[in-house]
Amino acid sequence: MLYSAIVFLEVVAAAGRKSQEADRRTDTMSAVVNDYGSASYWDERYSSSALQEATKSSDGTYDWYNSYDNLRFALRRIIAPDDTGDSNDGNNENPEHKEILIVGCGNSALGCDMYDDGFQNITNIDISEVVINQMTDKYSSKEHMEYTVMDARNMEYIPDECFDVIVDKALFDALLCGENNLDSVQKMLREVYRCLKPGGHYIMISHASSKNRMHYLTTSPLQWDVEVIEVKKPVITGSNLKTNDNDKKSDFHYIYSCRK
Ligand SMILES: C[S@@+](CC[C@H](N)C(=O)[O-])C[C@H]1O[C@@H](n2cnc3c(N)ncnc32)[C@H](O)[C@@H]1O
């Protein structure tokens, strides 16, 4: 098993206020008595108009941690390493053919943004029927993008080894704050491993550093190579968005790239 750490100092100048709110919320996740692993908690949350209004952006989406804009460079490097991201450079390995599963999609814009960036076979799942109905209505025009109610801990309708990439932004962290947390994260990781093609990537985006995540990712029977990419968080100073230069652990989000 290979563990490597790359410090990826991306300047995330385009991030918005909603990402900051997500960070704050997640940093206090473990102190809050919410069951982030239960469907009823999330159904209620996505049904609550007050909460929706407080957290979502003008387009009705809400992204935990970070937006695709800020993660794009790192994600493309994992998913399409030979592709520079410039569709006109003649070096495109057709990333749109990759089969991508987003687990715990919520009402994040990630699926839509990836779709618009060329990854056109995207399946989004979430345990909340409420948010899946909302997202199905919202993105009905995206022909090859699906939204399905499914528990990531039991993806029995998904055959073995059928996805090239499985993206998890804040789901692992949420399950770790729920009831039966250790059982939940183990079940999810086993299911993710089963559904990944050999050579495929599980991409976990977390607020926690490798000290608090690596042991979950390297427990038997998981046999994958794990690379950790640090993405610097944006900070808001007054009305300006600036990159924080102090490099404390809390200044980063972490992308765990697990290659089966
Ligand atoms: C912290 S939110 C993250 C949402 C989104 N990925 C983002 O980055 O903004 C966690 C999401 O996971 C969903 N969820 C919780 N438990 C789940 C499970 N067992 N299977 C699938 N989705 C789940 C919740 O409904 C919620 O939408």
Ligand as a Chemical Component Dictionary entry (heavy atoms), coordinates in Angstrom:
data_LIG
# 
_chem_comp.id                   LIG 
_chem_comp.type                 NON-POLYMER 
_chem_comp.pdbx_formal_charge   0 
_chem_comp.three_letter_code    LIG 
# 
loop_
_chem_comp_atom.comp_id 
_chem_comp_atom.atom_id 
_chem_comp_atom.alt_atom_id 
_chem_comp_atom.type_symbol 
_chem_comp_atom.charge 
_chem_comp_atom.model_Cartn_x 
_chem_comp_atom.model_Cartn_y 
_chem_comp_atom.model_Cartn_z 
_chem_comp_atom.pdbx_ordinal 
LIG C1  C1  C 0  -22.769 16.737 4.826  1  
LIG S1  S1  S 1  -23.962 16.482 3.551  2  
LIG C2  C2  C 0  -22.930 16.643 2.093  3  
LIG C3  C3  C 0  -23.736 16.946 0.857  4  
LIG C4  C4  C 0  -22.904 17.143 -0.420 5  
LIG N1  N1  N 0  -22.100 15.977 -0.715 6  
LIG C5  C5  C 0  -22.022 18.364 -0.367 7  
LIG O1  O1  O 0  -20.803 18.223 -0.468 8  
LIG O2  O2  O -1 -22.529 19.471 -0.222 9  
LIG C6  C6  C 0  -24.186 14.714 3.676  10 
LIG C7  C7  C 0  -25.188 14.143 2.688  11 
LIG O3  O3  O 0  -25.138 12.712 2.783  12 
LIG C8  C8  C 0  -26.454 12.192 2.787  13 
LIG N2  N2  N 0  -26.397 10.900 3.496  14 
LIG C9  C9  C 0  -26.325 10.676 4.825  15 
LIG N3  N3  N 0  -26.248 9.368  5.077  16 
LIG C10 C10 C 0  -26.245 8.745  3.867  17 
LIG C11 C11 C 0  -26.170 7.393  3.460  18 
LIG N4  N4  N 0  -26.074 6.392  4.353  19 
LIG N5  N5  N 0  -26.199 7.112  2.145  20 
LIG C12 C12 C 0  -26.310 8.103  1.217  21 
LIG N6  N6  N 0  -26.384 9.406  1.556  22 
LIG C13 C13 C 0  -26.351 9.723  2.853  23 
LIG C14 C14 C 0  -27.294 13.251 3.461  24 
LIG O4  O4  O 0  -28.660 13.165 3.107  25 
LIG C15 C15 C 0  -26.630 14.527 2.960  26 
LIG O5  O5  O 0  -27.232 14.967 1.771  27 
# 
loop_
_chem_comp_bond.comp_id 
_chem_comp_bond.atom_id_1 
_chem_comp_bond.atom_id_2 
_chem_comp_bond.value_order 
_chem_comp_bond.pdbx_ordinal 
LIG C1  S1  SING 1  
LIG S1  C2  SING 2  
LIG S1  C6  SING 3  
LIG C2  C3  SING 4  
LIG C3  C4  SING 5  
LIG C4  N1  SING 6  
LIG C4  C5  SING 7  
LIG C5  O1  DOUB 8  
LIG C5  O2  SING 9  
LIG C6  C7  SING 10 
LIG C7  O3  SING 11 
LIG C7  C15 SING 12 
LIG O3  C8  SING 13 
LIG C8  N2  SING 14 
LIG C8  C14 SING 15 
LIG N2  C9  SING 16 
LIG N2  C13 SING 17 
LIG C9  N3  DOUB 18 
LIG N3  C10 SING 19 
LIG C10 C11 SING 20 
LIG C10 C13 DOUB 21 
LIG C11 N4  SING 22 
LIG C11 N5  DOUB 23 
LIG N5  C12 SING 24 
LIG C12 N6  DOUB 25 
LIG N6  C13 SING 26 
LIG C14 O4  SING 27 
LIG C14 C15 SING 28 
LIG C15 O5  SING 29 
# 
